[in-house]
Each structure stands twice: as structure tokens, then as C-alpha cells.
Amino acid sequence: MANPPSTDGYSFDPFELDLDKAFEIIRRSGACRVGLQVPEGLKRAAPNIAKQIKEKTGAEVIISGDPCYGACDIDMALCQEVDIMLHLGHAELGDGPDNVIFLEARMTTDLKDAALNAVPHLRSKKVGIATTVQHVHKLGQVLKILKEHGIEGLVGPAGGRIKYPGQVLGCCYSTAKALEVDEFIFIGTGQFHPLGIALATGKRVVAADPISGEVSKIDPQPMLRRRCGAISRAMDARRFAVLVSKKPGQRRMELAKRMKALGEGKGKEMFLVYLDNIEPDRLLNLGVEAAVSTACPRIALDDAAKYRIPMLTPPEFEVLMGKRDWEEYRFDEIYE
Amino acid sequence: MANPPSTDGYSFDPFELDLDKAFEIIRRSGACRVGLQVPEGLKRAAPNIAKQIKEKTGAEVIISGDPCYGACDIDMALCQEVDIMLHLGHAELGDGPDNVIFLEARMTTDLKDAALNAVPHLRSKKVGIATTVQHVHKLGQVLKILKEHGIEGLVGPAGGRIKYPGQVLGCCYSTAKALEVDEFIFIGTGQFHPLGIALATGKRVVAADPISGEVSKIDPQPMLRRRCGAISRAMDARRFAVLVSKKPGQRRMELAKRMKALGEGKGKEMFLVYLDNIEPDRLLNLGVEAAVSTACPRIALDDAAKYRIPMLTPPEFEVLMGKRDWEEYRFDEIYE
């Protein structure tokens, strides 16, 4: 199914969004005020979607204007303003406000070619399969191609913040870690998720991008060298900010307090800093020499270059404080 | 009094902050968790203040890391995390969460010279006096200098979101509007507040900066021309975002709904957009052609150049929609 007729001619291609389902839920609930939260990639469609909600359900719509980075990033203030919140593009993440409808954006792109491209690069006869939510409904295609080439594909179980078997999040690789395999095939775009699988499992990862058609073998060494560099640069810092996110799915206050106590035990000055979007200018004025981010792991691992001070994940801070050996480096994950 | 000894050698010069008073309130309240919110100009002092709170009261401190633009901008998420929130630098703004202590930052700078510098530029024998909160405790000096020069100084009454007689906010000029005078003297820094007085009262304004020593006669015409230009540029827009701030003292949802209805009545597509910090990149992705900001008036009036699309205040949108004559241009204010 491409876009349903209800999108009023507006195309989300290559995504499909079952807006009719959302309209039906809103109508049946009798909601008068509906919140609409969409990731940046779909923001341009938000006004048209708002217009359709109004037309199809009669409800007044308020669009969330703040950036949205995932299902971890529910607009709580908007949730309080409305009867129902329609959150587009991400899979539900376990516990959250009751009035949120998650409407996933699924990519129409087939995964057969990506799997075919990956096959020559695989070494094992049994491989784990992982992907992100927009492709998860097509993992059957990958299993089939692998089988045709005499390879057994395994898909790890859902659970915790992971809604679908085989799904990974930037902050959670439990479906991969549950599998006893020596090799993974990651279907999706970008290097962060397959790097996460490689670091979280310690196994070989072949990444196949269904959009570009490219295949690459993931080498975690460059990232590990950068992280080792960040830890070294933080060595002389006396003052650390421990960043705690306000975003409901990124808020790890207890972990932050443990990091604060760990640093203080080693004679460091540690400050808990609570914030919504973590951006470089937020830290400049605080005058700290390094930071530990307990928010989304990507802030330290993916955006490090944006910050003037070393930004560590909690396991990296443990390495710095001598509580963890570098050989036991752990990729920062959020499970609950 | 300069900085009290409790600041532990840390200087807030030229501001004075009675931190001892805050420590005493925290101690007496028995608070275990204290939030600390400071404006950008004091952010560098936040870690040292946090350290002192811990030392003097034993309470654990969480610093608000998001930008803070005024008493309108209480960090509500942090309020919910802590027993007491210490909000530095701004005067209380009427209703708000019960657990916030407002500790104003008062400038030690005398106002005599500023008043003396202004005297030759005044035309009337009776002038209104206005200033911002950091100078309001020294308005007596201005009254005295004026009197010595045969000029009667009048100070308008507090009330609503204005805590002190003679105080103005970027969003509220009620103390000035209450006075029957033909001329105002504004003591303070920057052009926005005296422009606000000029536009809100229609009267002559002489601005005297106690820091730089400069005096200027305020000419609202360039700003009015720019605003007329913004309204003209919005003329052909079909799609408008009506921006509503999440900040408790800037949230004007009912006004936003009236603006939406007004635009829709004139055949425009109007979208309510709820957001925390209003920044240019927030609007880029929404694909609207113009915006009406019901948040802090400075966003449309002071930051207009940062936005690619015309950004109007509610009264300006009324002009655009033909509901208000340009001759009845009104400076956007927030009273409650």
C-alpha cells in the first residue's frame, strides 16, 4: 500500500503513514484537542496533516514546534494541553503518558536488494539480523534471501524499549545481544546503529543500506580511538557537568547521581545540570571543563565534535575515574 | 553592600546577590533538593553558587541548563524535580509555582550620573521615570537629581506582572502608561525598553545608560518602518504559524486561538504551534510563509532579522487582517 487516499494528495514517499487509522482513533475517542508531534524529517508535512485531522475529526490541532528526536522525546507540555497526542514516525517506547498514539512511519523500500548485496560479504552460515523501525516490517525479505543462499538468519526478541523483534535503537541493542551468533547484518541507513551493534556485541557487522545500495563492513576502531581521546582530554578536568535530560525516555537521574558521587569520591567538582535539548551553547556559559551525558548516547558519541569540552558517556566516565578498565569499554545503552 | 562574604570570594560585580538570604530560606525549609536557575549573564557563576548551596544548606543542587530569559521563563520541569527552586536575577512575575524563590540581582552602579547626563535633554518640568529591575532600588537618586534641577519626577505604580514602582519589562509598560506626563526618562541599558515606552505611551523618551554614560533620545520611527515592512511582506502569505510559548509567563493560548480564528475568517491557513525556545530553525521545517508570535514580544520586534519569514506580533497581525488601522498600531504587551 502506498499512501492512503486520506493524505489528500500529499505524498510522504518513501514513507507510508496510516493516517486513516489515527483519524479513526481520534474520532472514536471524542478528542476535541489533538497534539501533533513529528520528527524533523516529516515536519514539512505537519501543517497538511494538522489540516486533515481538523477536516476528518473536527478536533483542533496544536503542532509541537520543538525538535523531536525519537519516541524518547515525547512533548510532555503538549501532552498536558491536549486530549490526544499523535506522535508520528517512531515506535512506542514502553511506559509513557496514556494519551499518546504512536503512528510509525514505515518505508516502502524493499530490503531484498540490500540483503543480496550483503550476502557476498558475510562469513558465517548463521547471522543475526537487525534494523531500525522503518524497515522492521520487511525483515521477512531478508530472511528469505539469506535462506536462498544457505544462510540462517536470526532475529532477536522484542522487549523493554524495543517494540519489534530485530529492531535496534541508537540507545538499545538488546535484540542483537540476545543472539548467539558471530556476525550481524544490519539493514538501514547511517553508521551509528551498526557501530552500536559492533560495540555492544563485539561481533562482526555488515551494514547494508537499502536506500543507497551500499554495503560496508563496520570497523569500530576509529570511534574507539576517538572515545579514548575524549577520555584522555578529560583527564585534567576538575569541574564536570553531569547532564540529565528532561526528555522522558532519556532521563536517567539516578545514573547521573551515581556519576556525581563517583566523581566526587575522586576529588572532582561535579554539577548536575538538567536540560531539554543538549546543544553546545548550553555548556559554554557554565564554565565546566568536561561533561558526562546521561541523555541519549548519541550526544557524546555522535556529536562530540560539536562540543569544545570532552563529553563522555557514563561508562567512559567510569574508565576515566578508574572504576572500569578500558578493555571493558561498554557502549552506553538505555534499557528501561 | 558589595557581595556578602558568603559568596566565597566569587564576585558578581557589578551585581549584588543576597545569597545568604537564599541559604537561610533553604535551610529553614528543610529542602533536600534545590533547583538553581540563572540568566545567561550569570550562568558562569552557577557552579560556584551550587557549591555554596550544598556547603551552606546540605541540599543537593540541580542546575537548570536551558537558557533563561526572565521570570516568565521558570524551568517548570526542574520545579517538579526539586523541593525549592532558586531563580536568580529577575523579579517575581505574579502567579507561578509555589516552590520558587526569586532572588533579584541588583546592580551596585549609582544612577546619579545617568540622571545628570539626561537632564539637559529633558524638555518638561514633569517627567515619568522608568527603569529595569536591576536599578529599581536606586530610583530615589534619579528623583533627587531631577528635583535639584527643578524637575518633578513621577514613578508609576507596581501591579500585575510588575513588582516595583517605576519598573518596566520588555513585555509590560504599565508603570509608564499610568502616568500623565509628556516625557519619560528611562534609566537602563539597551534600546528595547525605551522604545517600548515610546511606543506604548506615544510620548517622548530620553534614555540614559548608567553603565556607558550615554544618553539618547528615542526615535521609534525606524522600528515602526521595519514593522510596517514586516506586515507588508506577510501580505501574500497563505499559511501562518501561530506560535504559543510553553514558558509559563509567555503562554498566551487564548490569544493564539483568537488570532487563528481571525486569520481563518479571512481565508488564511492558520496552525497553532507550541514550543519552548523560539528559534529560526524551528520554523524553517514547518514550511509556513509567515508567523504570529504570541510569546515574548521581543521575538517579533527584536529578533525579526534572524527569521526568513515575516514574524508579527498579535496587534500587527490584526493590522494585516484589516481588523486594526495602522494608525492604531499597538506595542504588544503582556499584562497578567
Contacts between the chains, C-beta under 8 A, distances in Angstrom:
chain1	res1	chain2	res2	distance
A	35	B	274	7.7
A	40	B	285	5.8
A	43	B	285	3.6
A	43	B	286	5.8
A	43	B	287	7.7
A	44	B	285	5.8
A	44	B	286	7.1
A	44	B	287	4.6
A	46	B	271	7.8
A	46	B	286	6.2
A	47	B	239	6.2
A	47	B	241	8.0
A	47	B	269	7.1
A	47	B	271	5.1
A	47	B	286	6.5
A	47	B	287	6.5
A	47	B	288	6.6
A	50	B	271	5.6
A	51	B	269	6.9
A	60	B	257	8.0
A	60	B	272	7.5
A	61	B	271	7.5
A	61	B	272	7.0
A	62	B	244	7.4
A	62	B	272	4.5
A	62	B	273	7.4
A	62	B	274	5.1
A	63	B	241	7.8
A	63	B	271	5.7
A	63	B	272	6.6
A	63	B	273	4.8
A	63	B	274	7.0
A	63	B	286	7.3
A	64	B	273	7.8
A	64	B	274	6.0
A	64	B	275	7.2
A	65	B	241	7.6
A	65	B	243	6.9
A	65	B	273	4.1
A	65	B	274	6.1
A	65	B	275	3.3
A	65	B	278	7.7
A	65	B	282	5.2
A	65	B	283	7.7
A	65	B	286	7.1
A	66	B	275	5.0
A	66	B	276	5.5
A	66	B	277	7.9
A	66	B	282	7.0
A	67	B	282	7.4
A	75	B	274	7.5
A	76	B	77	7.8
A	77	B	76	7.8
A	77	B	246	4.6
A	77	B	274	7.0
A	77	B	276	7.5
A	78	B	274	5.2
A	81	B	253	7.5
A	81	B	274	6.6
A	239	B	47	6.3
A	241	B	47	8.0
A	241	B	63	7.8
A	241	B	65	7.5
A	243	B	65	6.9
A	244	B	62	7.4
A	246	B	77	4.6
A	253	B	81	7.5
A	257	B	60	8.0
A	269	B	47	7.1
A	269	B	51	6.9
A	271	B	46	7.8
A	271	B	47	5.1
A	271	B	50	5.6
A	271	B	61	7.5
A	271	B	63	5.8
A	272	B	60	7.5
A	272	B	61	7.0
A	272	B	62	4.5
A	272	B	63	6.6
A	273	B	62	7.4
A	273	B	63	4.8
A	273	B	64	7.8
A	273	B	65	4.0
A	274	B	35	7.7
A	274	B	62	5.1
A	274	B	63	7.0
A	274	B	64	6.0
A	274	B	65	6.1
A	274	B	75	7.5
A	274	B	77	7.0
A	274	B	78	5.2
A	274	B	81	6.6
A	275	B	64	7.2
A	275	B	65	3.2
A	275	B	66	5.0
A	276	B	66	5.5
A	276	B	77	7.5
A	276	B	276	6.4
A	277	B	66	7.9
A	278	B	65	7.8
A	282	B	65	5.2
A	282	B	66	7.0
A	282	B	67	7.4
A	283	B	65	7.7
A	285	B	40	5.8
A	285	B	43	3.6
A	285	B	44	5.8
A	286	B	43	5.9
A	286	B	44	7.1
A	286	B	46	6.2
A	286	B	47	6.4
A	286	B	63	7.3
A	286	B	65	7.2
A	287	B	43	7.8
A	287	B	44	4.6
A	287	B	47	6.5
A	288	B	47	6.6
